[in-house]
Amino acid sequence: MRDLDLVMAGHECSNVLRSSRRQTALRGRIELLEHDSTPDHSAVTAAKVDDERAMSDIRRLLDKLPAKAGNLELRQLH
């Protein structure tokens, strides 16, 4: 009888632990929804678009340079 009680107690502890983990995870999801903490990526995206536009301008300018002068300029940048 004692062995059965220990097994049942072990199962009960596992159930309590699993329930506690699920409740903690649910609380975390509810807090995210309540605080609407969805990150706003618009500023980062706008900065990347600006960087790409600037790099495109630089590439256009480099394409206008003669090949030899272009290599010289690139070496000086590094």
Secondary structure, DSSP 8 states (H G I E B T S, - for coil): -HHHHHHHHHHHHHHHHHHHHHHHHHHHHHHHHHHT-----HHHHHHHHHHHHHHHHHHHHHHHS-HHHHHHHHHHH-
